[in-house]
């Protein structure tokens, strides 16, 4: 495999696309050749891993890898799945017995098994879709490590965990914010499932203490997912029902006030021509009092929100990130409507005409130019 990476780098180095490039780009090109060779041999190596070894910018390596594939017309193999990367990734953490104190020690086999279960759960609830693999793997390994001995490990943060496992500084510091977000998202999912456990119904499940329930959640994962989605749908239906009842109460109250106003007008005496109001007719069969008074459906339509205003994702508990965090489109203000046939004012026309002084200066300048 080493000879394959060397020959691929020699082909790319002599290609016109990579001749007049910077030295940093040529160094990244070597890492891209190693990555392409590893993927062709089905080695579960992530781009971020090689990028951290080279200490290069992730965006630059992605661009160089795409240029390499296009320039040499390589057939990119399918990327390795997260579960394939997980085993080799877990062995990068120095947590084996004898390397760290017994409180923090964990065998790689147990860590891989618990982390793989969390990765499968994250894939089922759309946390993996469209995401970089290493932050997801780091979040799953961290939560799995805490859940194996939660009493002694819940108090340690992700940064402290990286120091205990003796990860490289670039792996802990360069992408610190993204793994923290993945940890929060994973804990949020675990809290939603933990509330559906029979002995936790009605109890508070907090992200800081959810590590104690991870083993039970993973053991009953499928049933808890169904219960959580069913409970969420029932809550949404209840909210819709309450909103409809409140709108109906508003309609009835407006109807009663309208009828009370008409009755009070009749009790005041004979109606003058200026106050001539048609009498309210009795409702027919199948017609409400508000419809009989002539303006009912408007109130219902005005009180109900537009159909397209509520996002469809509110009806679902677990969604892909692209659907859960929808970016609102910026409303562009319409610019001035110009057709080219607008009238030009006299003052604007005069601004384009040269004055007598400007003409004299221009003529004098032309004379001096011809004399020289």
C-alpha positions as CSV (number, residue, x, y, z in Angstrom):
1,X,0.0,0.0,0.0
2,X,2.9,2.3,0.6
3,X,4.2,1.8,-2.9
4,X,0.7,2.5,-4.3
5,X,0.6,5.9,-2.4
6,X,4.1,6.8,-3.6
7,X,3.2,6.0,-7.3
8,X,0.0,8.0,-7.0
9,X,1.8,11.0,-5.6
10,X,4.4,10.8,-8.4
11,X,1.6,10.8,-11.0
12,X,-0.2,13.8,-9.3
13,X,3.1,15.7,-8.7
14,X,3.9,15.7,-12.4
15,X,0.4,16.6,-13.5
16,X,-0.1,20.1,-14.9
17,X,-2.8,20.9,-12.2
18,X,-0.3,20.5,-9.4
19,X,2.9,22.0,-10.9
20,X,2.5,25.7,-10.1
21,X,1.0,25.4,-6.6
22,X,2.3,26.3,-3.2
23,X,4.5,24.1,-1.0
24,X,1.7,23.7,1.5
25,X,-0.7,22.4,-1.2
26,X,2.0,19.9,-2.3
27,X,2.2,18.6,1.3
28,X,-1.5,18.2,1.5
29,X,-1.4,16.4,-1.9
30,X,0.7,13.7,-0.3
31,X,-1.9,13.3,2.5
32,X,-4.7,13.1,-0.1
33,X,-2.8,10.3,-2.0
34,X,-2.5,8.4,1.3
35,X,-6.2,8.8,2.0
36,X,-7.2,7.7,-1.5
37,X,-5.0,4.6,-1.2
38,X,-6.4,3.7,2.2
39,X,-9.9,4.0,0.9
40,X,-9.1,1.8,-2.1
41,X,-7.9,-0.9,0.3
42,X,-11.1,-0.4,2.5
43,X,-9.1,1.0,5.4
44,X,-11.5,3.0,7.8
45,X,-9.4,6.2,7.8
46,X,-11.2,9.6,8.0
47,X,-10.0,12.7,6.2
48,X,-9.9,14.6,9.5
49,X,-7.4,12.1,10.9
50,X,-4.8,12.7,8.1
51,X,-5.6,16.4,8.2
52,X,-4.7,16.5,12.0
53,X,-1.4,14.7,11.3
54,X,-0.5,17.3,8.6
55,X,-1.7,20.2,10.7
56,X,-3.4,21.7,7.6
57,X,-6.7,23.5,7.1
58,X,-9.6,21.1,6.6
59,X,-11.1,23.1,3.8
60,X,-7.8,23.1,1.9
61,X,-7.5,19.3,2.1
62,X,-11.0,18.8,0.8
63,X,-10.3,21.0,-2.2
64,X,-7.0,19.3,-3.0
65,X,-8.7,15.8,-2.7
66,X,-11.4,16.8,-5.1
67,X,-8.8,18.2,-7.6
68,X,-6.8,15.0,-7.3
69,X,-9.9,12.9,-8.1
70,X,-10.7,15.1,-11.2
71,X,-7.2,15.4,-12.4
72,X,-6.2,11.7,-12.4
73,X,-9.8,10.5,-13.1
74,X,-9.8,8.3,-10.0
75,X,-12.8,6.2,-9.2
76,X,-13.6,7.2,-5.6
77,X,-14.5,4.1,-3.5
78,X,-17.4,4.3,-1.1
79,X,-16.5,6.0,2.1
80,X,-16.3,3.8,5.2
81,X,-19.2,3.7,7.6
82,X,-19.0,5.1,11.1
83,X,-19.1,1.6,12.7
84,X,-16.1,0.6,10.6
85,X,-14.2,3.7,11.7
86,X,-15.2,3.3,15.3
87,X,-12.9,0.3,16.3
88,X,-9.7,1.9,15.0
89,X,-10.8,5.3,16.4
90,X,-11.4,3.9,19.9
91,X,-7.9,2.4,20.0
92,X,-6.5,5.9,19.8
93,X,-7.8,6.6,23.3
94,X,-5.2,5.6,25.9
95,X,-7.8,4.2,28.4
96,X,-6.7,0.5,28.7
97,X,-6.0,-0.9,32.2
98,X,-2.5,0.0,33.3
99,X,-2.3,3.2,31.2
100,X,-4.7,5.3,33.4
101,X,-6.0,4.9,37.0
102,X,-8.6,2.2,37.5
103,X,-11.4,4.7,37.9
104,X,-10.9,5.9,34.3
105,X,-9.6,2.6,32.8
106,X,-11.8,0.8,30.3
107,X,-11.0,-2.1,27.9
108,X,-11.2,-1.2,24.2
109,X,-13.7,-4.0,23.6
110,X,-16.3,-2.6,26.1
111,X,-15.7,0.9,24.8
112,X,-16.2,-0.1,21.2
113,X,-19.4,-2.1,22.1
114,X,-21.1,0.7,24.0
115,X,-20.0,3.4,21.5
116,X,-21.3,1.3,18.5
117,X,-24.7,1.1,20.2
118,X,-24.7,4.9,20.6
119,X,-23.7,5.4,17.0
120,X,-26.6,3.2,15.9
121,X,-28.9,5.2,18.1
122,X,-27.5,8.5,16.7
123,X,-28.1,7.2,13.1
124,X,-31.7,6.2,13.9
125,X,-32.5,9.8,15.2
126,X,-30.8,11.5,12.2
127,X,-27.8,12.9,14.2
128,X,-25.3,11.4,11.7
129,X,-26.9,12.8,8.5
130,X,-24.7,15.3,6.7
131,X,-22.2,15.5,9.6
132,X,-18.4,15.0,9.8
133,X,-17.7,11.6,11.3
134,X,-15.0,12.4,14.0
135,X,-17.1,14.8,16.1
136,X,-19.9,12.2,16.2
137,X,-17.5,9.5,17.1
138,X,-15.9,11.6,19.9
139,X,-19.3,12.4,21.4
140,X,-20.4,8.7,21.3
141,X,-17.1,7.5,22.9
142,X,-17.3,10.2,25.6
143,X,-20.9,9.4,26.5
144,X,-20.2,5.7,26.4
145,X,-17.1,6.1,28.7
146,X,-19.3,8.0,31.2
147,X,-22.1,5.5,31.1
148,X,-19.9,2.5,31.9
149,X,-19.1,4.0,35.3
150,X,-21.4,7.0,35.7
151,X,-20.9,7.5,39.4
152,X,-17.2,8.3,39.1
153,X,-17.1,9.8,35.6
154,X,-20.2,12.1,35.2
155,X,-18.3,15.1,36.7
156,X,-15.6,15.1,34.1
157,X,-16.0,17.3,31.0
158,X,-15.1,16.5,27.5
159,X,-11.9,18.5,27.7
160,X,-10.9,16.6,30.8
161,X,-11.8,13.3,29.1
162,X,-9.4,14.2,26.2
163,X,-6.6,14.9,28.6
164,X,-7.2,11.6,30.5
165,X,-7.2,9.7,27.2
166,X,-4.0,11.6,26.1
167,X,-5.4,12.6,22.8
168,X,-3.3,15.0,20.7
169,X,-3.9,18.7,21.4
170,X,-5.2,19.4,17.8
171,X,-7.8,16.7,18.2
172,X,-9.1,18.3,21.4
173,X,-8.7,22.0,20.7
174,X,-9.1,22.4,16.9
175,X,-12.6,21.1,16.7
176,X,-13.7,21.6,20.4
177,X,-17.0,23.3,19.7
178,X,-18.4,20.8,17.2
179,X,-18.0,17.7,19.5
180,X,-19.6,19.7,22.3
181,X,-22.6,20.4,20.2
182,X,-22.8,16.7,19.2
183,X,-22.6,15.7,22.9
184,X,-25.5,18.1,23.7
185,X,-27.6,16.7,20.8
186,X,-26.9,13.1,21.9
187,X,-27.7,13.8,25.5
188,X,-30.9,15.5,24.4
189,X,-32.0,12.4,22.5
190,X,-31.1,10.2,25.5
191,X,-33.2,12.5,27.8
192,X,-36.3,12.2,25.5
193,X,-36.0,8.4,25.5
194,X,-35.2,8.2,29.2
195,X,-38.4,10.0,30.1
196,X,-40.3,7.1,28.5
197,X,-38.8,4.5,30.9
198,X,-41.6,3.1,33.1
199,X,-39.8,3.9,36.3
200,X,-39.0,7.4,35.1
201,X,-42.5,8.4,34.0
202,X,-43.2,11.9,35.4
203,X,-39.6,12.2,36.7
204,X,-37.0,14.7,35.6
205,X,-34.2,13.4,33.3
206,X,-31.4,15.9,33.0
207,X,-28.5,15.8,30.5
208,X,-25.9,15.9,33.3
209,X,-27.3,12.7,34.9
210,X,-28.6,10.8,31.8
211,X,-25.5,8.7,31.7
212,X,-26.9,6.5,34.5
213,X,-29.8,5.5,32.2
214,X,-27.8,4.8,29.0
215,X,-27.6,1.1,29.6
216,X,-31.4,0.8,30.0
217,X,-32.1,3.1,27.1
218,X,-29.9,1.0,24.7
219,X,-31.5,-2.2,26.0
220,X,-35.0,-1.0,25.1
221,X,-34.1,1.3,22.3
222,X,-36.8,0.4,19.7
223,X,-39.7,0.4,22.1
224,X,-38.6,3.7,23.7
225,X,-38.3,5.3,20.3
226,X,-41.9,4.3,19.4
227,X,-43.2,5.5,22.8
228,X,-41.4,8.8,22.5
229,X,-42.7,9.5,19.0
230,X,-46.3,8.5,20.0
231,X,-46.2,10.7,23.1
232,X,-44.9,13.7,21.1
233,X,-47.7,13.2,18.5
234,X,-50.3,13.1,21.2
235,X,-48.9,16.4,22.7
236,X,-49.1,18.1,19.3
237,X,-52.6,16.9,18.8
238,X,-53.6,18.2,22.2
239,X,-52.1,21.6,21.5
240,X,-54.0,21.7,18.1
241,X,-57.2,20.7,19.9
242,X,-56.8,23.4,22.5
243,X,-56.0,26.0,19.9
244,X,-59.2,25.1,18.0
245,X,-61.3,25.3,21.1
246,X,-59.9,28.7,22.0
247,X,-60.7,30.0,18.5
248,X,-64.2,28.6,18.9
249,X,-64.7,30.3,22.2
250,X,-63.5,33.6,20.6
251,X,-66.1,33.1,17.8
252,X,-68.9,32.5,20.3
253,X,-68.0,35.5,22.5
254,X,-67.9,37.7,19.4
255,X,-71.3,36.3,18.4
256,X,-72.8,37.0,21.8
257,X,-71.5,40.5,21.9
258,X,-72.9,41.2,18.4
259,X,-76.4,39.9,19.3
260,X,-76.3,41.8,22.6
261,X,-75.6,45.0,20.7
262,X,-78.5,44.4,18.4
263,X,-80.9,43.7,21.3
264,X,-79.8,46.8,23.2
265,X,-80.4,48.9,20.0
266,X,-84.0,47.6,19.8
267,X,-84.7,48.4,23.5
268,X,-83.8,52.1,23.0
269,X,-86.9,52.9,21.0
270,X,-87.9,53.5,17.4
271,X,-85.1,53.5,14.9
272,X,-84.4,56.7,13.1
273,X,-83.5,56.7,9.4
274,X,-79.9,57.4,10.2
275,X,-79.9,54.4,12.5
276,X,-81.8,52.1,10.2
277,X,-80.3,48.6,10.7
278,X,-81.8,45.5,9.1
279,X,-83.2,43.1,11.6
280,X,-81.3,39.9,12.4
281,X,-82.8,36.9,10.7
282,X,-83.2,33.6,12.4
283,X,-80.7,30.9,11.5
284,X,-81.7,28.2,9.2
285,X,-81.1,24.5,9.8
286,X,-77.4,23.7,9.7
287,X,-76.5,27.4,10.1
288,X,-74.9,29.0,13.1
289,X,-76.0,32.3,14.7
290,X,-72.9,34.0,13.6
291,X,-73.4,32.9,10.0
292,X,-77.0,34.2,10.2
293,X,-75.8,37.6,11.3
294,X,-73.7,37.9,8.2
295,X,-70.1,38.1,9.1
296,X,-69.0,34.9,10.8
297,X,-66.5,33.1,8.8
298,X,-64.3,36.1,8.6
299,X,-63.6,36.0,12.3
300,X,-62.7,32.3,12.1
301,X,-60.4,32.9,9.1
302,X,-58.7,35.9,10.7
303,X,-58.1,34.0,14.0
304,X,-56.6,30.9,12.4
305,X,-52.9,31.1,11.3
306,X,-52.1,30.6,7.7
307,X,-51.5,27.0,6.6
308,X,-48.0,27.6,5.4
309,X,-46.8,29.5,8.5
310,X,-46.2,26.5,10.7
311,X,-43.2,24.4,9.8
312,X,-43.9,20.7,9.0
313,X,-41.0,19.6,11.2
314,X,-43.0,20.6,14.4
315,X,-45.1,17.5,13.9
316,X,-42.1,15.2,14.2
317,X,-39.8,14.5,17.2
318,X,-36.7,13.4,15.4
319,X,-35.6,15.2,12.2
320,X,-32.4,15.6,10.1
321,X,-30.4,18.7,11.0
322,X,-31.2,20.4,7.6
323,X,-35.0,20.1,8.5
324,X,-34.7,20.9,12.2
325,X,-32.6,24.0,11.8
326,X,-34.2,25.6,8.8
327,X,-32.6,28.9,7.8
328,X,-35.1,31.6,7.0
329,X,-34.7,33.3,3.7
330,X,-33.7,36.9,3.8
331,X,-36.5,39.1,2.4
332,X,-35.0,41.3,-0.2
333,X,-36.5,44.8,-0.4
334,X,-37.6,45.6,-3.9
335,X,-35.4,48.1,-5.7
336,X,-36.6,51.2,-7.7
337,X,-38.5,50.3,-10.8
338,X,-36.6,51.8,-13.7
339,X,-37.9,51.5,-17.3
340,X,-35.6,54.0,-19.0
341,X,-38.5,56.3,-20.1
342,X,-38.5,58.5,-17.0
343,X,-38.5,62.3,-17.5
344,X,-35.3,64.2,-16.8
345,X,-35.7,67.4,-14.9
346,X,-34.3,70.7,-16.1
347,X,-31.9,71.0,-13.2
348,X,-30.5,67.6,-14.0
349,X,-30.0,68.5,-17.7
350,X,-28.2,71.7,-16.7
351,X,-25.8,69.7,-14.6
352,X,-24.6,68.0,-17.7
353,X,-24.1,71.2,-19.8
354,X,-20.7,72.9,-19.4
355,X,-20.7,76.5,-18.2
356,X,-18.9,79.3,-20.1
357,X,-16.0,79.3,-17.6
358,X,-15.5,75.5,-18.1
359,X,-15.5,76.0,-21.9
360,X,-12.8,78.7,-21.7
361,X,-10.7,76.5,-19.4
362,X,-11.0,73.6,-21.7
363,X,-10.0,75.7,-24.8
364,X,-7.0,77.1,-23.0
365,X,-5.9,73.7,-22.0
366,X,-6.2,72.4,-25.6
367,X,-4.1,75.3,-26.9
368,X,-1.3,74.6,-24.4
369,X,-1.3,70.9,-25.3
370,X,-0.9,71.7,-29.0
371,X,1.9,74.2,-28.4
372,X,3.9,71.7,-26.4
